[in-house]
């Protein structure tokens, strides 16, 4: 079900949408951009908020009874955060809950720099996720580990500068009105100015295009932003150099002018790639077919935002409502509605964030396919959270499709299956296993591959050039021996797929082999 990825991506983008919708010019005497920048510079605050996700049912006739039950359970999901306490840019805590068709799941969260810690009902240990994990910004890989560790913290320090850079390159939406209102924030009546913004998906696409065009053309602004980020990171660089670090990259970074010149182009390239991805999403033209995000830029999509500011140009309340159609992919979902509201108070007052104790261990979550299985193994199988992930969101449902080759090396980064001299379809064991939720180990001395299925606990051991394998200690004879091919270990498809609980199908017309796992 692609909808689970889509809703989380969209909800994560709501704050960015609120930011870019404000524009850079004052409207009816209200400088919304200044209010956003001022609020970004607030060191501490308290707040509360909620995110409502509604799936609009479409044609459900092609869904199984189980799929219809899942859709019904997930049709309305609400995530609430209360008692939010932001102590500083690195420390924040909140109480929260996830409510959906089968009940409510309480949780607590805390941040430590770029790390998000979550203690959720049903989990044996807290969950830790690095918000910068899986970053595909190429210049990040150039930085020493100690700089990468501190990078997210320093990003938080220059957040007002980042927001200012975005706002300076953002055009105003065509439909903005400003009015004086009295509204409640944390139960207290406040005199506020309310900016109301409305636009459709077509105008949103135009605004985003213009934003990226302006950012890519704003060489001076980008360089000034990098300059401020470097100044924030320089104490870390100097400390490492003074401590006698022999890392050559650190010495290079010690030269500010050279360092800024070194990272400018990779960041500019990343922005160009992002702009290109945006164009494909707007056009609905991706390698995987029509993008679910394409509906966001449809003329039928609507976006409304309300931003409430006080006389000191601080944002105290905000709300966003998004409605968009979704492409028909046989999911039974015709559209998506999201609404986000939040209130903020006690700006720059003393606030102490709570912490989550991970001294007894934690589950580290990343972007790799196996992460969700580590998550599931950390949960009580009778807990509502486990059932939501496994039964309703179908997070373990996997589908891997690969095109058959004639055995020659493929220009693709993904090893391709081939038919061997025994007329058996051979597939890359590491690629397939990891996609289906297993971990793969290699023993060079023994020439053995060990596969651990994180879902079922099954252990598979294969030996190169041998037809014998073991599954949980039981000997199994393969149709063809495991073999090294183009630098990767290949095994017969049915053996690896069925050992990991998958089913195999072939499309002779497209020469595609597909493995599905529920």
C-alpha positions in Angstrom: 0.0 0.0 0.0 1.8 3.1 -1.2 -0.5 5.4 0.9 1.4 4.8 4.1 4.5 6.3 2.6 2.6 9.1 1.0 0.8 10.3 4.1 4.0 10.5 6.2 5.9 12.3 3.5 3.1 14.8 3.1 2.7 15.3 6.8 6.4 15.9 7.2 6.1 18.5 4.4 3.3 20.5 6.1 5.7 22.8 8.0 7.6 23.5 4.8 4.3 24.3 3.1 3.3 26.7 5.8 6.7 28.4 5.5 6.7 28.8 1.7 3.1 29.9 1.6 3.8 33.1 3.6 5.8 34.8 0.8 8.4 37.5 1.3 6.4 40.7 1.1 4.2 42.4 3.8 0.5 42.1 3.2 -1.9 44.7 4.6 0.7 45.9 7.0 1.5 42.4 8.3 5.1 41.2 7.7 4.4 37.4 7.8 8.0 36.6 6.8 9.4 38.6 9.7 7.0 36.8 12.1 8.1 33.4 10.8 11.8 34.4 11.1 11.3 35.7 14.6 9.5 32.6 15.7 12.4 30.4 14.2 14.8 32.4 16.4 12.8 31.6 19.6 15.1 29.6 21.9 12.5 27.9 24.1 8.7 27.5 24.1 5.8 25.3 25.0 3.2 24.1 22.5 0.6 21.5 21.5 -0.7 20.4 18.1 -2.4 17.7 16.1 -2.3 16.2 12.6 -5.4 14.6 11.2 -5.0 12.2 8.2 -8.2 11.2 6.3 -8.2 8.7 3.3 -11.1 9.4 0.9 -12.5 6.0 -0.2 -12.7 5.3 -3.9 -13.5 2.1 -5.8 -12.9 -0.7 -3.2 -14.5 -3.4 -5.3 -11.0 -4.8 -6.3 -9.8 -5.0 -2.7 -9.9 -8.2 -0.7 -12.0 -8.3 2.5 -8.7 -8.0 4.5 -7.6 -5.0 2.5 -11.0 -3.3 3.0 -10.7 -3.9 6.8 -7.3 -2.2 6.8 -8.6 0.7 4.8 -11.5 1.2 7.1 -9.1 1.1 10.2 -6.7 3.6 8.6 -9.4 5.9 7.1 -9.0 8.4 9.9 -5.7 8.7 11.8 -5.0 11.4 14.3 -1.6 12.2 15.8 -1.7 14.5 18.8 1.2 16.1 20.7 0.6 17.7 24.1 2.9 19.1 26.8 5.5 20.0 24.1 8.5 21.6 25.8 11.3 23.0 23.8 14.3 23.8 26.0 16.6 24.8 23.2 17.4 23.9 19.6 18.6 20.5 20.6 16.3 19.4 23.4 12.5 19.0 23.0 10.0 16.6 24.5 6.3 15.8 24.2 3.5 13.5 25.2 1.6 12.1 22.2 -0.9 9.6 20.9 -1.9 7.9 17.7 -5.6 7.3 17.3 -7.1 5.2 14.5 -10.0 2.9 13.8 -9.0 0.3 16.4 -7.9 2.4 19.3 -5.3 4.9 20.7 -1.6 4.3 21.1 0.1 6.6 23.6 3.8 7.6 23.3 6.4 10.0 24.5 9.1 11.6 22.4 12.3 13.6 23.0 15.0 15.0 20.8 18.8 15.1 21.4 20.3 17.1 18.6 19.3 15.3 15.4 18.2 12.1 17.2 14.5 11.5 17.8 13.8 9.2 20.8 10.4 7.5 21.1 9.0 5.5 23.9 5.7 4.0 22.6 3.2 1.6 24.3 4.0 -2.0 23.3 7.7 -1.4 22.7 10.2 -3.3 24.9 12.9 -0.6 24.4 12.8 3.0 23.2 13.2 3.7 19.4 16.0 6.0 18.2 16.0 7.6 14.8 18.6 10.0 13.4 16.7 12.7 11.4 19.8 13.0 9.1 20.0 9.3 8.5 20.0 8.3 4.9 20.8 11.9 3.8 21.6 11.8 0.1 23.3 15.2 0.0 26.6 14.1 -1.5 28.8 16.7 0.4 27.8 15.1 3.7 29.8 12.0 2.8 32.9 14.2 2.4 32.8 15.4 6.0 34.6 13.6 8.8 32.4 11.6 11.2 32.7 14.1 14.1 31.5 16.9 11.8 28.6 14.8 10.5 27.6 14.1 14.1 27.4 17.8 14.9 26.1 18.9 11.6 22.4 18.6 12.5 22.9 20.5 15.8 24.6 23.3 13.9 21.8 23.3 11.3 19.4 24.0 14.2 21.5 27.0 15.3 21.3 28.6 11.9 17.6 27.7 11.4 16.5 31.4 11.3 19.1 32.0 8.5 17.8 29.0 6.5 14.2 30.2 6.9 15.2 33.7 5.9 17.0 32.4 2.8 13.8 30.4 1.8 11.5 33.4 2.4 13.7 35.8 0.6 13.2 33.7 -2.5 9.5 33.0 -2.1 6.8 34.8 -4.0 3.5 35.7 -2.3 0.4 33.6 -3.1 -2.3 35.5 -4.9 -4.9 35.1 -2.3 -3.9 36.4 1.1 -6.1 38.3 3.5 -5.3 39.8 6.9 -7.7 40.5 9.8 -7.6 41.4 13.5 -9.0 38.7 15.7 -9.2 37.7 19.3 -8.4 34.0 19.7 -7.5 31.5 22.5 -3.9 30.2 22.8 -3.4 27.7 25.7 -6.8 28.9 27.0 -5.9 32.6 27.1 -7.5 35.2 24.9 -5.0 37.0 22.8 -5.3 39.9 20.3 -3.8 38.6 17.1 -3.5 39.3 13.4 -4.7 36.4 11.3 -3.3 35.8 7.8 -5.6 33.6 5.7 -4.1 32.0 2.6 -5.9 29.9 -0.1 -4.5 28.3 -3.3 -5.0 25.3 -5.5 -2.5 22.7 -6.7 -1.7 24.5 -9.9 -0.6 27.7 -8.0 1.3 25.6 -5.5 3.3 24.1 -8.4 4.0 27.5 -9.8 5.2 28.8 -6.4 7.5 25.9 -5.8 8.9 26.2 -9.3 9.6 29.9 -8.7 11.1 29.1 -5.3 13.6 26.7 -6.6 14.4 28.8 -9.6 15.1 31.8 -7.3 17.2 29.7 -4.9 19.3 28.3 -7.7 19.9 31.8 -9.1 20.7 33.3 -5.6 24.4 32.5 -5.5 25.1 35.2 -3.0 22.3 34.2 -0.7 23.4 30.5 -0.7 27.0 31.4 -0.1 26.1 33.6 2.8 24.0 30.8 4.3 26.9 28.4 4.0 29.2 31.1 5.5 26.9 31.2 8.6 26.8 27.4 8.8 30.6 27.3 8.6 30.9 29.8 11.4 28.6 27.6 13.5 30.7 24.5 12.8 34.2 26.2 13.1 34.5 25.7 16.8 34.1 21.9 16.3 36.7 22.0 13.5 39.2 24.0 15.5 38.7 21.7 18.5 39.5 18.6 16.5 42.5 20.2 14.9 43.8 21.5 18.3 43.3 18.0 19.7 45.8 16.7 17.1 43.5 15.0 14.7 45.3 13.6 11.7 42.2 13.7 9.5 43.3 15.4 6.3 39.7 16.5 5.6 39.6 18.4 8.8 42.7 20.3 7.9 41.2 21.2 4.6 38.0 22.4 6.4 40.2 24.6 8.5 40.7 26.9 5.5 37.3 28.6 5.4 37.5 30.0 1.9 38.6 26.6 0.4 36.0 24.7 2.5 33.1 26.9 1.3 34.3 26.6 -2.3 34.4 22.8 -1.9 30.9 22.3 -0.6 29.1 25.0 -2.7 28.8 23.0 -5.9 27.6 19.7 -4.4 24.9 21.6 -2.5 23.9 23.5 -5.6 23.8 20.2 -7.5 21.6 18.7 -4.8 19.2 21.6 -5.1 19.1 21.1 -8.9 18.4 17.4 -8.5 15.6 18.3 -6.0 14.1 20.8 -8.5 14.3 18.2 -11.2 12.5 15.7 -9.0 9.8 18.3 -8.3 9.3 18.8 -12.0 8.8 15.0 -12.5 6.3 14.9 -9.5 4.4 17.9 -11.0 4.3 16.2 -14.4 3.5 12.8 -12.8 6.5 11.4 -14.8 8.7 9.1 -12.7 10.4 5.8 -13.4 7.9 4.0 -11.1 4.9 5.5 -13.0 2.6 8.3 -11.9 3.8 9.8 -8.7 1.3 9.9 -5.8 2.5 13.5 -5.2 1.2 14.4 -8.7 -2.2 14.9 -7.1 -0.8 17.6 -4.9 -0.3 19.8 -7.9 -3.7 19.0 -9.5 -6.0 21.9 -10.1 -8.6 20.1 -7.9 -6.2 20.1 -4.9 -6.9 22.9 -2.3 -4.7 24.3 0.4 -5.7 26.7 3.1 -3.5 28.1 5.8 -4.1 30.4 8.8 -1.2 32.0 10.6 -1.8 34.0 13.8 0.8 36.5 15.0 1.0 39.0 17.9 2.2 42.6 18.1 5.8 41.4 18.6 5.7 39.5 15.3 5.7 36.1 16.9 3.5 33.2 15.6 1.2 31.8 18.3 -1.1 29.7 16.3 -1.2 28.1 12.8 -3.5 25.8 10.9 -3.3 24.1 7.5 -5.8 22.1 5.6 -5.0 20.1 2.4 -7.3 18.2 0.2 -5.9 16.3 -2.9 -6.9 13.5 -5.3 -4.7 10.4 -5.6 -4.0 8.4 -8.7 -6.0 5.2 -9.0 -3.6 2.3 -8.2 -6.1 -0.2 -7.1 -5.7 0.9 -3.4 -9.4 1.9 -2.9 -8.2 5.4 -2.0 -9.4 8.3 -4.2 -8.0 11.2 -2.2 -6.3 12.5 0.9 -7.2 15.1 3.4 -4.7 16.5 6.0 -5.3 19.0 8.6 -2.6 20.4 11.0 -3.1 22.8 13.9 -0.7 24.0 16.6 -0.5 26.6 19.4 2.7 28.1 20.9 3.2 30.0 24.1 5.9 30.9 26.8 8.3 32.0 24.0 11.8 32.4 25.4 10.6 31.6 28.9 12.5 29.0 31.0 11.4 25.6 29.8 12.8 22.2 30.8 12.4 19.3 28.3 11.9 15.8 29.6 14.3 13.0 28.6 13.9 9.3 27.6 16.2 6.9 29.3 18.0 4.7 26.8 20.6 3.4 29.3 19.0 0.0 29.1 19.3 -0.1 25.3 17.3 1.1 22.3 16.4 0.1 18.8 18.2 2.1 16.2 16.0 2.9 13.2 17.4 3.8 9.8 16.4 4.0 6.2 17.4 0.4 5.3 14.7 -2.2 4.5 15.6 -4.2 7.6 14.7 -1.4 10.0 11.0 -2.0 10.2 11.7 -5.7 11.1 13.9 -4.6 14.0 11.1 -2.3 15.0 8.6 -5.2 14.9 10.9 -7.5 16.9 11.0 -4.8 19.6 7.2 -4.9 20.0 4.8 -7.0 22.0 3.0 -9.0 19.3 -0.3 -8.4 21.2 0.2 -4.6 21.3 -2.0 -2.3 19.3 1.0 -0.7 17.7 2.3 -4.0 16.4 -1.1 -4.9 15.0 -1.4 -1.5 13.4 1.9 -1.9 11.6 1.6 -5.5 10.7 -2.1 -6.1 10.1 -3.4 -2.6 9.0 -0.4 -0.8 7.4 1.0 -4.1 6.0 4.6 -2.9 6.6 5.9 -6.4 5.9 4.2 -6.7 2.6 7.0 -6.6 0.0 7.2 -6.9 -3.7 10.5 -7.2 -5.6 10.6 -7.2 -9.4 13.7 -7.7 -11.5 14.3 -8.1 -15.2 16.0 -11.3 -16.5 19.2 -10.8 -18.4 21.3 -13.1 -20.7 23.9 -13.3 -18.0 26.0 -10.4 -19.1 27.0 -7.6 -16.7 24.2 -5.0 -16.3 24.8 -1.3 -16.3 22.3 -1.0 -13.4 23.5 -0.8 -9.8 21.2 -3.7 -9.0 22.5 -7.2 -9.9 20.1 -8.6 -12.4 18.7 -12.2 -12.4 19.7 -14.6 -15.2 19.0 -18.1 -16.4 22.0 -20.4 -15.9 23.1 -23.5 -17.8 20.7 -25.7 -15.7 17.9 -23.5 -17.1 17.2 -22.2 -13.5 16.5 -18.6 -12.7 19.3 -17.3 -10.5 18.9 -14.1 -8.3 21.2 -12.0 -6.2 20.9 -13.3 -2.7 21.9 -10.2 -0.8 19.7 -7.8 -2.8 16.6 -10.1 -2.6 17.1 -11.1 1.1 17.5 -7.5 2.3 14.5 -6.4 0.3 12.4 -9.1 1.9 13.5 -8.2 5.4 16.5 -10.4 6.1 20.1 -9.6 7.2 23.0 -11.1 5.2 26.4 -12.0 6.4 29.5 -13.2 4.6 32.3 -15.5 5.9 35.2 -15.2 3.4 37.2 -18.0 5.0 34.4 -20.5 4.8 32.9 -19.0 1.6 29.5 -19.0 3.3 26.5 -16.7 3.2 24.3 -16.5 6.3 20.8 -15.1 5.9 18.8 -14.2 9.0 15.1 -13.6 8.4 14.2 -10.9 10.9 10.5 -11.6 10.6 10.4 -15.4 11.2 13.8 -16.0 12.8 14.7 -18.5 10.0 18.5 -18.9 9.5 19.7 -19.9 6.0 23.4 -20.9 5.3 24.7 -21.2 1.7 28.1 -22.2 0.5 29.5 -21.0 -2.8 29.7 -23.7 -5.5 27.7 -26.1 -3.4 24.2 -27.5 -4.0 23.8 -28.1 -0.2 22.2 -25.4 2.1 20.8 -25.5 5.5 17.5 -23.9 6.7 17.4 -23.8 10.5 19.9 -26.6 10.6 18.1 -28.9 8.2 20.0 -29.8 5.0 18.4 -28.7 1.7 19.5 -29.6 -1.8 19.4 -26.7 -4.2 18.4 -27.0 -7.9 21.6 -25.3 -8.8 24.7 -24.4 -6.7 25.1 -21.0 -5.2 27.5 -19.1 -7.5 29.5 -15.9 -7.8 28.4 -13.9 -10.7 29.4 -10.3 -11.6 30.7 -9.9 -8.1 27.5 -11.0 -6.3 26.3 -14.4 -4.9 23.4 -15.8 -6.8 21.0 -18.7 -5.9 18.0 -20.3 -7.4 15.0 -18.0 -7.0 12.4 -20.4 -5.7 14.8 -21.5 -2.9 15.5 -18.1 -1.5 12.0 -16.7 -2.1 10.2 -19.6 -0.4 12.7 -19.9 2.4 11.8 -16.3 3.3 8.1 -16.8 3.0 7.7 -15.3 -0.5 5.9 -16.4 -3.7 7.4 -16.2 -7.2 5.8 -15.2 -10.5 7.1 -14.6 -14.0 6.0 -12.3 -16.8 7.3 -14.0 -20.0 6.3 -10.9 -22.1 8.4 -8.5 -20.1 11.0 -11.1 -18.9 10.4 -9.9 -15.3 10.5 -12.1 -12.2 8.6 -10.9 -9.2 8.7 -12.1 -5.6 5.9 -11.1 -3.2 5.8 -11.5 0.5 2.9 -10.7 2.8 
